[in-house]
Amino acid sequence: MSELKQKIRDDLTTSMKARDKEKTGTLRMLLSALTQEETSGAKHELTDEDVLRIIAREIKKRRESAEIYVQNNRQELADVELTEASILEAYQPAQLSDDELNVLIDESIAEVSDQTGEAAGMKHMGQVMKTATAKAEGRADGKRLSTAVKSRLS
């Protein structure tokens, strides 16, 4: 079992003992998503990278749901989703600052330019995103990364 998954299980036990309903429910949901991922397709054990990817996906779901709730004047439901997202964020690595993100993107653009032998432009967006995503390793949201790459390439 991955170390991160074990930490989540331990935190679930702690939150249950502390009678923290929000954290307990959120961690149960996360463990359910992890189990579902392990058992879908060929049964396999998740690595810490897989767990981080699933956590990022669950955070994205919560934020999108919160946006929809706000648009429909359901702030109390949006608050619940944002609380769950903040609980999940504790298991992610520290996010990159704007300056660090810009340096990472510049390095990725330089790599793609070297590989292709021409100046990177919008037609190289996919290659730059692939390189930048690998370098970010879960430390930057995909939407934030995409927006920054687009602004650099245009």
Secondary structure, DSSP 8 states (H G I E B T S, - for coil): --HHHHHHHHHHHHHHHTT-HHHHHHHHHHHHHHHHHHHSSS-----HHHHHHHHHHHHHHHHHHHHHHHHTT-HHHHHHHHHHHHHHHTTS-----HHHHHHHHHHHHHHHHHHHTS---GGGHHHHHHHHHHHHTTSS-HHHHHHHHHHHH-
